[in-house]
Amino acid sequence: MIAPAPMIARQLHIFRPTLMASKVKRNAVVDEDDEEFEAELRELEIEKREQEALERGEALKDGEKSSESPSTEESESASQFQELYSTILGKTTLEKQQHELPAHTALFHLIETVTTKEQAQLIPEVLRQWRQKNLPITIPVSHKLIHSVCKAGTPETALEMLGDREKYGLSPGLSTMRQVVRTFVRGVAEAGEGTDEALEKLDRAFLTMALIPYYNLAAGDVLVYAYLARGSLAYGGDEGFRRAMVTMDEYLLIDRERDQPLNRKAAAAMVVVAEQLSSAYKTKGEAERAQELEKHMVSWKNSL
């Protein structure tokens, strides 16, 4: 059984809690995409409503569409994907000369056509050949690629590519890493409380967090901690509670060292999960932890 974020990180020697706050303040690349942040919060609210609907035993409208036959548009997209995929593979073999290589934009166009899990799982093969020919993979392409793979329902493929910088050469931003963590956490809720599948999804969410410093990104991201704590509570049981507790404890170490208050969006995300965890603390007889967390919640709510 894989330990929560702090323990994983220390075992991998990626970052340590005593250095977390200073890493946030030094030369890490900090995401400033406000629209992406806003979209994440909107999606958080949608997920909350969906989870409440599931708990009431109600069917979700989006889920009812899964049995429908593919539309003409989807069929055309699949055909376009296959054509672009075959073209890139054919033009990036080892024997191809410089003048035979595909345009640098070809990879971006391929990624735009990804709509299914099966297509997304073919992307690593394309990237390996692309890299062998020393073709560039830019930051926007990295972001679009991971976003498309996660949207297609296979964050495992995203984690595979992010886990080997030498082989795949991606340059993710902080919002990209959040996307992977969030997708795994969503999978925890979908897999069901206490299931093996849910635990596997949760483990991979924590592993994604442990990769963040490898890309020189700020290790103390509020949303990443909020997602991981929320995913742990969704997994449930003693293990889920333990992970949520340890994750929040580590974040509070960072919060105490923060020079500036959280912005409205970050505060809203943290308050949502903190309220859930505070309730769990009280249920478990951890009154002191609940009181300490609620002190921070007062500060976060002042930012709303």
C-alpha positions, 0 to 999 in steps of 0.5 A, a space after each residue: 500500500 502506497 503512503 501519502 504524499 509526504 512519505 512518497 516524496 521523502 522516499 523519492 528525495 523529491 522534496 521535504 516539508 521543511 523546504 516546501 515553503 522556501 521552494 514556493 518562494 524561490 525560482 519555481 515556475 508558478 502558474 498564473 493562468 487565472 482562467 484555468 484556475 477559474 475553470 478548475 473551481 467550476 469543475 469542482 462545483 460540478 463534481 460536488 453536485 454529481 457526487 451528491 446526485 450519485 449518493 441519492 441514487 440519481 442517474 447523471 444525464 451525461 452518463 445516459 449518453 454512453 450507449 448512443 452510437 458515435 455521431 458523424 462528427 466523432 467518426 470523422 474525428 476518428 478517421 482524422 486521428 488515424 490519418 495523422 497518427 499513421 502519417 507522423 509514425 511513418 515520417 519519424 522512423 529512424 531512417 527518415 532524413 531531415 527534409 522528410 520529417 513532419 511539420 512541427 505543428 503536426 503533433 498539435 493537430 494530432 492531439 486535437 483529434 484525440 477523443 477516446 481512451 484507445 487513441 490516447 493510449 497510442 500517443 506515447 508511441 508517437 512521442 517516442 518516435 518524435 523525440 528520437 528525431 529531436 523534434 520539439 515539444 513545446 509547453 503549449 503542446 505539452 499542456 494540450 497533450 496532457 489535457 486531451 489524454 486526461 479528458 479521454 479518460 486515461 490519466 494513467 497514460 499521462 502519468 506514464 509520459 510525465 514519469 520519464 522526462 528523457 523519453 517523452 520530453 514534456 514541459 508541463 505547467 502547474 495547471 497541467 499537473 493539477 489536471 492529472 491529479 484532479 482526473 485521478 481523484 475524480 476516478 476515486 469517486 467513480 470507482 467507489 469507496 474502499 475499492 481496489 480500483 479507487 485505491 490505485 487511482 488515489 495512489 497515482 494521484 499522490 505519485 503525480 504530486 511527487 513528480 511536480 518538483 522534477 519539473 521545477 514547479 511550485 511544490 506547495 500548490 493549494 489545489 493539488 493538496 485540496 484535490 488529494 485530501 478530497 480524494 482521500 476522503 472519497 476513498 474513505 475508511 481508516 486509510 482514506 482518513 489517514 491520508 487526508 489528515 497527513 496531507 492536510 497537516 503538511 499543507 498547514 505547515 506551508 500555510 503558516 509560512 505563507 507571506 500573502 493570503 490565498 486568493 479567492 479561488 484557492 481559498 474556496 477550493 481549500 475551504 470545501 475540503 477543510 469543512 469535510 475534513 473538520 467534520 471527519 475529525 469530530 467524528 473520529 474524536 480529533 477535536 484538537 485537530 478540528 479546532 486547529 483546522 478551523 482557525 485556518 479556515 477563518 483566514 481562508 474564508 476572509 479571502 472569499 
